[in-house]
């Protein structure tokens, strides 16, 4: 190749390199001289009512240098998190190690985070987390007196939002075991005492809530107090075994032929007769005041070993209707779908919604003994 051509080729390469250097230098000095032109904006994809375990997503208008941004991030209140970048450095996902505190307002500060043009940017972003479900209604009412708690009239707590992601704790003073169930809506909680509660006793109840990923019940959301119905004096013995013995000794059959069921509302005792003779006697629980079991002469209309009550959302084992409509009947202590059964502590006390309840074992015995058409006499 002639010397003149080689020299021209070298000059062309040199000029190209110089132009490239000048271009890069010019771009660099332009960025430094006009940083606002090359600054980056950021926004949160969701900033309100985040779920406690939901990730926070930050979108940037330009690609960021992840390592130089992560070290500049401050989250207040301080929370342990992980960072994940995507979309060529334009999307930052902030993942909490545990959960965000329910009801808390958070602030994300990034001071001096650099984009790919090495321009420093300051960001301040705010988001809030949804609150714990709010307890909107509670039964019994504050300071209510003469309260009866049982499976048909449980303690009731109603919340404004679903409890699916939460757990509850109920503390009583005096201390009592509490059993509860949450209905299909996830908002209504029914509670009963696991054991016999004290009559004429003032109870205090504290309600606590936590997210299922939280360790402790640190959030008390409600407190209330009420007084249970005091025991009322009766002529029949307060000792239930003696009361049953009294019934067997003094009860008289109103029908002398065939089978007959006698329901004494005053003594809360059912006595069964055959051909005028006492076969056995059982404690019952009839309708409470205002929902009294109606007095009168009836007969067994139909029977079913374990029907479901749509009205109360309960199973009524060993059901025997005493009126054609099925509004009133005889059955064993009710059961929740989960298997929890109303305790026997209310037998001997009128607390039902009108039916005649029998205890476990007693109901099955009467069910197997009675026939369709067996007379039932209810009196006081």
C-alpha positions as YAML, in Angstrom:
chain: A
units: angstrom
residues:
- id: 1
  name: UNK
  ca: [0.00, 0.00, 0.00]
- id: 2
  name: UNK
  ca: [1.44, 3.45, -0.88]
- id: 3
  name: UNK
  ca: [2.67, 5.52, 2.07]
- id: 4
  name: UNK
  ca: [0.20, 8.34, 1.35]
- id: 5
  name: UNK
  ca: [-2.83, 6.01, 1.63]
- id: 6
  name: UNK
  ca: [-1.58, 4.50, 4.93]
- id: 7
  name: UNK
  ca: [-1.10, 7.98, 6.36]
- id: 8
  name: UNK
  ca: [-4.65, 9.04, 5.38]
- id: 9
  name: UNK
  ca: [-6.08, 5.86, 6.97]
- id: 10
  name: UNK
  ca: [-4.31, 6.58, 10.27]
- id: 11
  name: UNK
  ca: [-5.58, 10.16, 10.24]
- id: 12
  name: UNK
  ca: [-9.18, 8.95, 9.72]
- id: 13
  name: UNK
  ca: [-8.98, 6.55, 12.70]
- id: 14
  name: UNK
  ca: [-7.44, 9.24, 14.87]
- id: 15
  name: UNK
  ca: [-10.18, 11.71, 13.95]
- id: 16
  name: UNK
  ca: [-12.87, 9.12, 14.68]
- id: 17
  name: UNK
  ca: [-11.40, 8.43, 18.12]
- id: 18
  name: UNK
  ca: [-11.12, 12.14, 18.88]
- id: 19
  name: UNK
  ca: [-14.73, 12.72, 17.81]
- id: 20
  name: UNK
  ca: [-15.91, 9.82, 19.99]
- id: 21
  name: UNK
  ca: [-13.93, 11.13, 22.97]
- id: 22
  name: UNK
  ca: [-15.30, 14.61, 22.45]
- id: 23
  name: UNK
  ca: [-18.83, 13.19, 22.15]
- id: 24
  name: UNK
  ca: [-18.52, 11.20, 25.35]
- id: 25
  name: UNK
  ca: [-16.88, 14.09, 27.14]
- id: 26
  name: UNK
  ca: [-19.53, 16.44, 25.86]
- id: 27
  name: UNK
  ca: [-22.26, 14.10, 27.02]
- id: 28
  name: UNK
  ca: [-20.60, 13.73, 30.42]
- id: 29
  name: UNK
  ca: [-20.16, 17.47, 30.83]
- id: 30
  name: UNK
  ca: [-23.72, 18.02, 29.60]
- id: 31
  name: UNK
  ca: [-25.03, 15.63, 32.30]
- id: 32
  name: UNK
  ca: [-22.92, 17.38, 34.90]
- id: 33
  name: UNK
  ca: [-23.91, 20.81, 33.66]
- id: 34
  name: UNK
  ca: [-27.63, 20.04, 33.37]
- id: 35
  name: UNK
  ca: [-28.40, 17.29, 35.94]
- id: 36
  name: UNK
  ca: [-32.10, 18.18, 36.07]
- id: 37
  name: UNK
  ca: [-32.48, 17.21, 32.44]
- id: 38
  name: UNK
  ca: [-31.20, 13.71, 33.30]
- id: 39
  name: UNK
  ca: [-32.92, 13.32, 36.68]
- id: 40
  name: UNK
  ca: [-35.25, 10.38, 37.40]
- id: 41
  name: UNK
  ca: [-38.79, 10.34, 38.75]
- id: 42
  name: UNK
  ca: [-40.36, 7.56, 40.84]
- id: 43
  name: UNK
  ca: [-43.82, 6.53, 42.00]
- id: 44
  name: UNK
  ca: [-45.46, 3.70, 43.95]
- id: 45
  name: UNK
  ca: [-47.71, 1.29, 42.06]
- id: 46
  name: UNK
  ca: [-49.88, 1.10, 45.19]
- id: 47
  name: UNK
  ca: [-49.65, 3.50, 48.10]
- id: 48
  name: UNK
  ca: [-52.90, 3.06, 50.05]
- id: 49
  name: UNK
  ca: [-54.40, 0.26, 52.11]
- id: 50
  name: UNK
  ca: [-51.66, -2.28, 51.46]
- id: 51
  name: UNK
  ca: [-52.06, -5.75, 52.94]
- id: 52
  name: UNK
  ca: [-49.76, -6.51, 55.85]
- id: 53
  name: UNK
  ca: [-47.64, -8.98, 53.87]
- id: 54
  name: UNK
  ca: [-47.86, -7.20, 50.51]
- id: 55
  name: UNK
  ca: [-44.71, -6.12, 48.67]
- id: 56
  name: UNK
  ca: [-44.18, -2.44, 47.84]
- id: 57
  name: UNK
  ca: [-43.35, -1.74, 44.18]
- id: 58
  name: UNK
  ca: [-41.45, 1.41, 43.12]
- id: 59
  name: UNK
  ca: [-41.29, 2.30, 39.41]
- id: 60
  name: UNK
  ca: [-38.52, 4.60, 38.13]
- id: 61
  name: UNK
  ca: [-38.58, 6.57, 34.88]
- id: 62
  name: UNK
  ca: [-34.96, 5.59, 34.14]
- id: 63
  name: UNK
  ca: [-32.78, 2.60, 34.86]
- id: 64
  name: UNK
  ca: [-31.13, 2.84, 38.26]
- id: 65
  name: UNK
  ca: [-27.86, 1.42, 39.54]
- id: 66
  name: UNK
  ca: [-29.26, -1.10, 42.04]
- id: 67
  name: UNK
  ca: [-26.23, -1.36, 44.32]
- id: 68
  name: UNK
  ca: [-25.92, 2.42, 44.63]
- id: 69
  name: UNK
  ca: [-29.63, 2.79, 45.36]
- id: 70
  name: UNK
  ca: [-30.06, -0.03, 47.89]
- id: 71
  name: UNK
  ca: [-27.49, 1.44, 50.25]
- id: 72
  name: UNK
  ca: [-29.32, 4.78, 50.21]
- id: 73
  name: UNK
  ca: [-32.80, 3.45, 51.08]
- id: 74
  name: UNK
  ca: [-34.28, 4.28, 54.47]
- id: 75
  name: UNK
  ca: [-37.72, 3.02, 55.54]
- id: 76
  name: UNK
  ca: [-39.50, 4.67, 58.46]
- id: 77
  name: UNK
  ca: [-40.63, 3.24, 60.83]
- id: 78
  name: UNK
  ca: [-37.62, 0.93, 60.50]
- id: 79
  name: UNK
  ca: [-38.57, -2.45, 59.09]
- id: 80
  name: UNK
  ca: [-36.49, -5.44, 57.97]
- id: 81
  name: UNK
  ca: [-36.92, -5.85, 54.20]
- id: 82
  name: UNK
  ca: [-35.37, -7.36, 51.08]
- id: 83
  name: UNK
  ca: [-34.90, -5.62, 47.72]
- id: 84
  name: UNK
  ca: [-35.52, -7.11, 44.27]
- id: 85
  name: UNK
  ca: [-34.86, -5.29, 40.98]
- id: 86
  name: UNK
  ca: [-36.42, -5.96, 37.57]
- id: 87
  name: UNK
  ca: [-37.34, -4.29, 34.27]
- id: 88
  name: UNK
  ca: [-33.72, -3.32, 33.52]
- id: 89
  name: UNK
  ca: [-33.33, -1.50, 36.82]
- id: 90
  name: UNK
  ca: [-36.56, 0.48, 36.49]
- id: 91
  name: UNK
  ca: [-38.61, -1.47, 39.05]
- id: 92
  name: UNK
  ca: [-37.77, -2.00, 42.72]
- id: 93
  name: UNK
  ca: [-39.78, -4.45, 44.83]
- id: 94
  name: UNK
  ca: [-39.53, -4.06, 48.60]
- id: 95
  name: UNK
  ca: [-40.44, -7.26, 50.47]
- id: 96
  name: UNK
  ca: [-41.01, -7.21, 54.25]
- id: 97
  name: UNK
  ca: [-39.33, -10.01, 56.22]
- id: 98
  name: UNK
  ca: [-42.47, -10.42, 58.34]
- id: 99
  name: UNK
  ca: [-45.34, -7.96, 57.88]
- id: 100
  name: UNK
  ca: [-45.99, -4.24, 57.78]
- id: 101
  name: UNK
  ca: [-47.65, -3.01, 60.96]
- id: 102
  name: UNK
  ca: [-51.44, -2.80, 60.42]
- id: 103
  name: UNK
  ca: [-52.71, 0.79, 60.31]
- id: 104
  name: UNK
  ca: [-49.18, 2.25, 60.06]
- id: 105
  name: UNK
  ca: [-48.04, 5.02, 57.68]
- id: 106
  name: UNK
  ca: [-44.60, 4.36, 56.14]
- id: 107
  name: UNK
  ca: [-42.09, 6.61, 54.41]
- id: 108
  name: UNK
  ca: [-39.42, 5.51, 51.92]
- id: 109
  name: UNK
  ca: [-36.47, 7.92, 51.69]
- id: 110
  name: UNK
  ca: [-33.78, 7.52, 49.02]
- id: 111
  name: UNK
  ca: [-31.08, 10.20, 49.20]
- id: 112
  name: UNK
  ca: [-28.54, 10.26, 46.38]
- id: 113
  name: UNK
  ca: [-29.68, 7.20, 44.46]
- id: 114
  name: UNK
  ca: [-27.84, 7.11, 41.12]
- id: 115
  name: UNK
  ca: [-29.29, 6.32, 37.71]
- id: 116
  name: UNK
  ca: [-27.26, 4.91, 34.82]
- id: 117
  name: UNK
  ca: [-26.18, 8.44, 33.88]
- id: 118
  name: UNK
  ca: [-24.58, 8.65, 37.36]
- id: 119
  name: UNK
  ca: [-26.95, 11.46, 38.31]
- id: 120
  name: UNK
  ca: [-27.91, 11.48, 41.99]
- id: 121
  name: UNK
  ca: [-31.62, 11.59, 42.81]
- id: 122
  name: UNK
  ca: [-33.56, 12.09, 46.03]
- id: 123
  name: UNK
  ca: [-36.92, 10.39, 46.49]
- id: 124
  name: UNK
  ca: [-39.52, 10.48, 49.25]
- id: 125
  name: UNK
  ca: [-42.48, 8.10, 48.91]
- id: 126
  name: UNK
  ca: [-45.31, 7.37, 51.35]
- id: 127
  name: UNK
  ca: [-47.64, 4.38, 51.72]
- id: 128
  name: UNK
  ca: [-50.05, 3.14, 54.37]
- id: 129
  name: UNK
  ca: [-51.16, -0.31, 55.53]
- id: 130
  name: UNK
  ca: [-54.76, -1.37, 56.08]
- id: 131
  name: UNK
  ca: [-55.96, -1.40, 59.67]
- id: 132
  name: UNK
  ca: [-56.97, -4.39, 61.75]
- id: 133
  name: UNK
  ca: [-60.61, -5.41, 61.23]
- id: 134
  name: UNK
  ca: [-62.74, -3.18, 63.42]
- id: 135
  name: UNK
  ca: [-65.11, -4.66, 65.98]
- id: 136
  name: UNK
  ca: [-68.39, -2.93, 65.14]
- id: 137
  name: UNK
  ca: [-70.83, -4.66, 67.48]
- id: 138
  name: UNK
  ca: [-70.67, -6.86, 70.55]
- id: 139
  name: UNK
  ca: [-73.26, -8.77, 72.54]
- id: 140
  name: UNK
  ca: [-73.86, -8.61, 75.48]
- id: 141
  name: UNK
  ca: [-73.93, -4.82, 75.53]
- id: 142
  name: UNK
  ca: [-71.66, -2.89, 77.87]
- id: 143
  name: UNK
  ca: [-72.78, -3.35, 81.51]
- id: 144
  name: UNK
  ca: [-75.80, -5.45, 80.49]
- id: 145
  name: UNK
  ca: [-77.37, -7.43, 83.34]
- id: 146
  name: UNK
  ca: [-79.22, -10.76, 83.63]
- id: 147
  name: UNK
  ca: [-77.27, -12.21, 80.71]
- id: 148
  name: UNK
  ca: [-77.66, -15.85, 79.71]
- id: 149
  name: UNK
  ca: [-74.95, -17.27, 77.45]
- id: 150
  name: UNK
  ca: [-75.52, -20.52, 75.60]
- id: 151
  name: UNK
  ca: [-75.19, -22.03, 72.15]
- id: 152
  name: UNK
  ca: [-78.42, -20.41, 70.86]
- id: 153
  name: UNK
  ca: [-77.60, -17.07, 72.51]
- id: 154
  name: UNK
  ca: [-73.82, -16.90, 72.30]
- id: 155
  name: UNK
  ca: [-71.56, -13.96, 72.92]
- id: 156
  name: UNK
  ca: [-71.42, -12.26, 69.52]
- id: 157
  name: UNK
  ca: [-68.64, -10.14, 68.02]
- id: 158
  name: UNK
  ca: [-69.21, -8.55, 64.59]
- id: 159
  name: UNK
  ca: [-66.31, -7.09, 62.57]
- id: 160
  name: UNK
  ca: [-66.29, -4.76, 59.57]
- id: 161
  name: UNK
  ca: [-63.89, -6.90, 57.51]
- id: 162
  name: UNK
  ca: [-62.99, -10.55, 57.13]
- id: 163
  name: UNK
  ca: [-60.87, -12.21, 59.82]
- id: 164
  name: UNK
  ca: [-59.39, -14.72, 57.36]
- id: 165
  name: UNK
  ca: [-55.84, -13.42, 57.87]
- id: 166
  name: UNK
  ca: [-56.18, -12.81, 61.60]
- id: 167
  name: UNK
  ca: [-56.41, -14.59, 64.93]
- id: 168
  name: UNK
  ca: [-58.39, -13.57, 68.00]
- id: 169
  name: UNK
  ca: [-57.90, -14.02, 71.72]
- id: 170
  name: UNK
  ca: [-60.59, -13.49, 74.36]
- id: 171
  name: UNK
  ca: [-59.61, -13.04, 78.01]
- id: 172
  name: UNK
  ca: [-62.22, -13.19, 80.76]
- id: 173
  name: UNK
  ca: [-62.09, -12.00, 84.35]
- id: 174
  name: UNK
  ca: [-62.88, -14.18, 86.27]
- id: 175
  name: UNK
  ca: [-61.02, -16.63, 84.05]
- id: 176
  name: UNK
  ca: [-63.22, -18.91, 81.96]
- id: 177
  name: UNK
  ca: [-62.52, -21.22, 79.05]
- id: 178
  name: UNK
  ca: [-63.89, -19.74, 75.81]
- id: 179
  name: UNK
  ca: [-64.86, -21.60, 72.64]
- id: 180
  name: UNK
  ca: [-65.63, -19.66, 69.48]
- id: 181
  name: UNK
  ca: [-66.43, -20.13, 65.82]
- id: 182
  name: UNK
  ca: [-66.33, -17.72, 62.83]
- id: 183
  name: UNK
  ca: [-69.12, -17.93, 60.25]
- id: 184
  name: UNK
  ca: [-68.70, -18.20, 56.48]
- id: 185
  name: UNK
  ca: [-68.63, -14.41, 56.02]
- id: 186
  name: UNK
  ca: [-65.49, -14.27, 58.14]
- id: 187
  name: UNK
  ca: [-66.94, -11.34, 60.07]
- id: 188
  name: UNK
  ca: [-69.24, -12.82, 62.74]
- id: 189
  name: UNK
  ca: [-67.76, -14.56, 65.77]
- id: 190
  name: UNK
  ca: [-69.89, -16.64, 68.15]
- id: 191
  name: UNK
  ca: [-68.52, -17.46, 71.60]
- id: 192
  name: UNK
  ca: [-69.68, -19.58, 74.53]
- id: 193
  name: UNK
  ca: [-68.12, -20.48, 77.84]
- id: 194
  name: UNK
  ca: [-66.50, -23.91, 77.67]
- id: 195
  name: UNK
  ca: [-67.54, -24.78, 81.23]
- id: 196
  name: UNK
  ca: [-70.36, -23.78, 83.53]
- id: 197
  name: UNK
  ca: [-70.12, -20.08, 84.19]
- id: 198
  name: UNK
  ca: [-70.96, -18.37, 87.46]
- id: 199
  name: UNK
  ca: [-74.51, -17.15, 87.98]
- id: 200
  name: UNK
  ca: [-74.93, -13.53, 89.11]
- id: 201
  name: UNK
  ca: [-71.29, -12.87, 88.22]
- id: 202
  name: UNK
  ca: [-69.88, -9.74, 86.62]
- id: 203
  name: UNK
  ca: [-67.53, -10.70, 83.81]
- id: 204
  name: UNK
  ca: [-64.97, -8.57, 82.03]
- id: 205
  name: UNK
  ca: [-63.85, -9.55, 78.53]
- id: 206
  name: UNK
  ca: [-60.81, -8.21, 76.68]
- id: 207
  name: UNK
  ca: [-60.53, -8.87, 72.94]
- id: 208
  name: UNK
  ca: [-57.13, -9.08, 71.23]
- id: 209
  name: UNK
  ca: [-56.26, -9.45, 67.55]
- id: 210
  name: UNK
  ca: [-53.13, -10.23, 65.56]
- id: 211
  name: UNK
  ca: [-52.21, -11.00, 61.98]
- id: 212
  name: UNK
  ca: [-51.52, -14.70, 61.50]
- id: 213
  name: UNK
  ca: [-47.84, -13.88, 60.82]
- id: 214
  name: UNK
  ca: [-47.45, -11.85, 64.01]
- id: 215
  name: UNK
  ca: [-46.02, -13.62, 67.05]
- id: 216
  name: UNK
  ca: [-47.88, -11.96, 69.90]
- id: 217
  name: UNK
  ca: [-51.34, -10.62, 70.68]
- id: 218
  name: UNK
  ca: [-50.19, -7.08, 71.40]
- id: 219
  name: UNK
  ca: [-53.25, -5.23, 70.05]
- id: 220
  name: UNK
  ca: [-56.25, -4.99, 72.37]
- id: 221
  name: UNK
  ca: [-59.23, -3.82, 70.31]
- id: 222
  name: UNK
  ca: [-62.12, -4.03, 72.76]
- id: 223
  name: UNK
  ca: [-63.07, -4.43, 76.40]
- id: 224
  name: UNK
  ca: [-66.48, -4.84, 77.95]
- id: 225
  name: UNK
  ca: [-68.29, -6.13, 81.01]
- id: 226
  name: UNK
  ca: [-71.67, -7.70, 81.76]
- id: 227
  name: UNK
  ca: [-73.42, -9.57, 84.56]
- id: 228
  name: UNK
  ca: [-74.93, -13.02, 84.22]
- id: 229
  name: UNK
  ca: [-78.42, -13.92, 85.39]
- id: 230
  name: UNK
  ca: [-78.41, -14.73, 89.11]
- id: 231
  name: UNK
  ca: [-79.89, -18.02, 90.30]
- id: 232
  name: UNK
  ca: [-83.54, -17.68, 91.19]
- id: 233
  name: UNK
  ca: [-85.04, -19.42, 94.23]
- id: 234
  name: UNK
  ca: [-87.37, -22.33, 93.42]
- id: 235
  name: UNK
  ca: [-89.43, -24.73, 95.50]
- id: 236
  name: UNK
  ca: [-87.85, -27.72, 93.83]
- id: 237
  name: UNK
  ca: [-84.50, -28.86, 95.17]
- id: 238
  name: UNK
  ca: [-81.47, -27.07, 93.78]
- id: 239
  name: UNK
  ca: [-79.73, -30.43, 93.76]
- id: 240
  name: UNK
  ca: [-80.61, -31.78, 90.34]
- id: 241
  name: UNK
  ca: [-80.30, -35.41, 91.39]
- id: 242
  name: UNK
  ca: [-82.72, -34.75, 94.26]
- id: 243
  name: UNK
  ca: [-85.01, -32.83, 91.92]
- id: 244
  name: UNK
  ca: [-85.16, -35.82, 89.59]
- id: 245
  name: UNK
  ca: [-85.87, -38.06, 92.56]
- id: 246
  name: UNK
  ca: [-88.69, -35.68, 93.54]
- id: 247
  name: UNK
  ca: [-90.13, -35.87, 90.02]
- id: 248
  name: UNK
  ca: [-90.06, -39.66, 90.00]
- id: 249
  name: UNK
  ca: [-91.76, -39.75, 93.40]
- id: 250
  name: UNK
  ca: [-94.42, -37.05, 93.03]
- id: 251
  name: UNK
  ca: [-95.13, -36.67, 89.31]
- id: 252
  name: UNK
  ca: [-98.53, -38.00, 88.24]
- id: 253
  name: UNK
  ca: [-99.49, -39.19, 84.81]
- id: 254
  name: UNK
  ca: [-102.35, -37.27, 83.22]
- id: 255
  name: UNK
  ca: [-102.87, -40.12, 80.75]
- id: 256
  name: UNK
  ca: [-103.11, -43.59, 82.24]
- id: 257
  name: UNK
  ca: [-102.91, -45.68, 79.10]
- id: 258
  name: UNK
  ca: [-99.96, -45.98, 76.77]
- id: 259
  name: UNK
  ca: [-96.92, -43.71, 76.60]
- id: 260
  name: UNK
  ca: [-96.85, -40.09, 77.71]
- id: 261
  name: UNK
  ca: [-94.24, -37.33, 78.08]
- id: 262
  name: UNK
  ca: [-94.69, -34.80, 80.90]
- id: 263
  name: UNK
  ca: [-92.76, -31.49, 80.70]
- id: 264
  name: UNK
  ca: [-92.77, -29.46, 83.93]
- id: 265
  name: UNK
  ca: [-91.58, -25.94, 83.11]
- id: 266
  name: UNK
  ca: [-91.37, -24.90, 86.76]
- id: 267
  name: UNK
  ca: [-89.11, -27.74, 87.84]
- id: 268
  name: UNK
  ca: [-87.38, -28.00, 84.43]
- id: 269
  name: UNK
  ca: [-87.92, -31.76, 84.49]
- id: 270
  name: UNK
  ca: [-89.28, -34.15, 81.86]
- id: 271
  name: UNK
  ca: [-90.91, -37.32, 83.14]
- id: 272
  name: UNK
  ca: [-91.86, -40.20, 80.87]
- id: 273
  name: UNK
  ca: [-94.75, -42.52, 81.73]
- id: 274
  name: UNK
  ca: [-96.09, -45.77, 80.37]
- id: 275
  name: UNK
  ca: [-99.52, -46.99, 81.43]
- id: 276
  name: UNK
  ca: [-99.54, -44.46, 84.24]
- id: 277
  name: UNK
  ca: [-96.23, -45.50, 85.75]
- id: 278
  name: UNK
  ca: [-93.04, -43.43, 85.88]
- id: 279
  name: UNK
  ca: [-90.24, -44.87, 83.77]
- id: 280
  name: UNK
  ca: [-87.63, -42.11, 84.16]
- id: 281
  name: UNK
  ca: [-87.08, -38.37, 84.65]
- id: 282
  name: UNK
  ca: [-84.60, -36.01, 82.99]
- id: 283
  name: UNK
  ca: [-83.41, -32.45, 83.44]
- id: 284
  name: UNK
  ca: [-84.42, -30.15, 80.59]
- id: 285
  name: UNK
  ca: [-83.91, -26.58, 79.46]
- id: 286
  name: UNK
  ca: [-87.08, -24.97, 78.13]
- id: 287
  name: UNK
  ca: [-87.67, -21.55, 76.56]
- id: 288
  name: UNK
  ca: [-86.27, -18.49, 78.28]
- id: 289
  name: UNK
  ca: [-88.36, -15.49, 79.28]
- id: 290
  name: UNK
  ca: [-89.89, -13.89, 76.21]
- id: 291
  name: UNK
  ca: [-89.39, -17.09, 74.18]
- id: 292
  name: UNK
  ca: [-91.26, -19.41, 76.53]
- id: 293
  name: UNK
  ca: [-92.12, -22.97, 75.62]
- id: 294
  name: UNK
  ca: [-95.91, -22.84, 75.17]
- id: 295
  name: UNK
  ca: [-98.01, -24.77, 77.64]
- id: 296
  name: UNK
  ca: [-100.55, -27.22, 76.27]
- id: 297
  name: UNK
  ca: [-101.27, -30.73, 75.06]
- id: 298
  name: UNK
  ca: [-99.30, -31.90, 72.04]
- id: 299
  name: UNK
  ca: [-98.01, -35.06, 70.44]
- id: 300
  name: UNK
  ca: [-94.89, -36.19, 68.62]
- id: 301
  name: UNK
  ca: [-95.38, -35.10, 64.97]
- id: 302
  name: UNK
  ca: [-92.15, -36.30, 63.39]
- id: 303
  name: UNK
  ca: [-88.65, -37.47, 64.30]
- id: 304
  name: UNK
  ca: [-85.16, -37.09, 62.84]
- id: 305
  name: UNK
  ca: [-81.86, -38.25, 64.36]
- id: 306
  name: UNK
  ca: [-79.79, -35.16, 63.45]
- id: 307
  name: UNK
  ca: [-81.53, -32.40, 61.48]
- id: 308
  name: UNK
  ca: [-79.94, -29.06, 60.57]
- id: 309
  name: UNK
  ca: [-81.54, -25.81, 61.75]
- id: 310
  name: UNK
  ca: [-81.18, -23.08, 59.10]
- id: 311
  name: UNK
  ca: [-82.53, -20.55, 61.60]
- id: 312
  name: UNK
  ca: [-79.73, -21.01, 64.10]
- id: 313
  name: UNK
  ca: [-77.02, -22.65, 62.00]
- id: 314
  name: UNK
  ca: [-76.92, -25.63, 64.38]
- id: 315
  name: UNK
  ca: [-77.55, -29.36, 64.40]
- id: 316
  name: UNK
  ca: [-80.46, -30.46, 66.65]
- id: 317
  name: UNK
  ca: [-79.76, -34.15, 67.45]
- id: 318
  name: UNK
  ca: [-82.63, -36.52, 68.23]
- id: 319
  name: UNK
  ca: [-85.27, -34.06, 67.07]
- id: 320
  name: UNK
  ca: [-88.95, -34.68, 67.82]
- id: 321
  name: UNK
  ca: [-91.42, -32.00, 66.70]
- id: 322
  name: UNK
  ca: [-94.41, -31.43, 69.00]
- id: 323
  name: UNK
  ca: [-96.33, -29.08, 66.67]
- id: 324
  name: UNK
  ca: [-97.04, -29.62, 62.94]
- id: 325
  name: UNK
  ca: [-95.09, -26.50, 61.91]
- id: 326
  name: UNK
  ca: [-91.93, -27.80, 63.58]
- id: 327
  name: UNK
  ca: [-91.48, -24.52, 65.45]
- id: 328
  name: UNK
  ca: [-91.29, -26.31, 68.81]
- id: 329
  name: UNK
  ca: [-89.80, -29.67, 69.59]
- id: 330
  name: UNK
  ca: [-87.68, -31.83, 71.85]
- id: 331
  name: UNK
  ca: [-84.01, -32.36, 71.05]
- id: 332
  name: UNK
  ca: [-80.56, -32.95, 72.47]
- id: 333
  name: UNK
  ca: [-78.22, -30.04, 73.30]
- id: 334
  name: UNK
  ca: [-77.44, -28.28, 69.97]
- id: 335
  name: UNK
  ca: [-74.15, -28.66, 68.08]
- id: 336
  name: UNK
  ca: [-72.08, -26.32, 65.92]
- id: 337
  name: UNK
  ca: [-70.94, -27.68, 62.53]
- id: 338
  name: UNK
  ca: [-67.40, -28.04, 63.91]
- id: 339
  name: UNK
  ca: [-68.61, -30.50, 66.56]
- id: 340
  name: UNK
  ca: [-68.76, -28.25, 69.62]
- id: 341
  name: UNK
  ca: [-71.83, -29.07, 71.69]
- id: 342
  name: UNK
  ca: [-73.68, -26.81, 74.11]
- id: 343
  name: UNK
  ca: [-72.67, -27.78, 77.66]
- id: 344
  name: UNK
  ca: [-75.00, -29.51, 80.09]
- id: 345
  name: UNK
  ca: [-74.60, -26.67, 82.60]
- id: 346
  name: UNK
  ca: [-77.86, -25.05, 81.43]
- id: 347
  name: UNK
  ca: [-79.97, -28.13, 82.01]
- id: 348
  name: UNK
  ca: [-82.39, -27.22, 84.77]
- id: 349
  name: UNK
  ca: [-82.51, -23.59, 83.60]
- id: 350
  name: UNK
  ca: [-84.84, -22.15, 80.91]
- id: 351
  name: UNK
  ca: [-82.47, -20.71, 78.29]
- id: 352
  name: UNK
  ca: [-83.63, -22.12, 74.93]
- id: 353
  name: UNK
  ca: [-85.54, -20.30, 72.20]
- id: 354
  name: UNK
  ca: [-88.69, -22.31, 72.90]
- id: 355
  name: UNK
  ca: [-87.72, -25.93, 72.34]
- id: 356
  name: UNK
  ca: [-87.22, -28.48, 75.11]
- id: 357
  name: UNK
  ca: [-83.58, -29.51, 75.37]
- id: 358
  name: UNK
  ca: [-82.36, -32.78, 76.85]
- id: 359
  name: UNK
  ca: [-78.85, -33.82, 77.80]
- id: 360
  name: UNK
  ca: [-76.55, -36.26, 76.03]
- id: 361
  name: UNK
  ca: [-77.86, -39.78, 76.54]
- id: 362
  name: UNK
  ca: [-81.23, -38.63, 77.83]
- id: 363
  name: UNK
  ca: [-82.31, -37.30, 74.43]
- id: 364
  name: UNK
  ca: [-81.38, -40.53, 72.66]
- id: 365
  name: UNK
  ca: [-83.23, -42.59, 75.26]
- id: 366
  name: UNK
  ca: [-86.43, -40.56, 74.92]
- id: 367
  name: UNK
  ca: [-86.07, -40.49, 71.11]
- id: 368
  name: UNK
  ca: [-85.82, -44.27, 70.89]
- id: 369
  name: UNK
  ca: [-88.65, -44.77, 73.37]
- id: 370
  name: UNK
  ca: [-91.19, -42.26, 72.01]
- id: 371
  name: UNK
  ca: [-93.31, -42.92, 68.94]
- id: 372
  name: UNK
  ca: [-95.07, -40.72, 66.40]
- id: 373
  name: UNK
  ca: [-98.29, -39.72, 68.14]
- id: 374
  name: UNK
  ca: [-96.97, -40.05, 71.72]
- id: 375
  name: UNK
  ca: [-98.76, -37.38, 73.82]
- id: 376
  name: UNK
  ca: [-96.68, -34.50, 75.25]
- id: 377
  name: UNK
  ca: [-98.11, -32.43, 78.12]
- id: 378
  name: UNK
  ca: [-96.34, -29.11, 78.81]
- id: 379
  name: UNK
  ca: [-97.35, -27.32, 82.00]
- id: 380
  name: UNK
  ca: [-96.13, -24.98, 84.71]
...
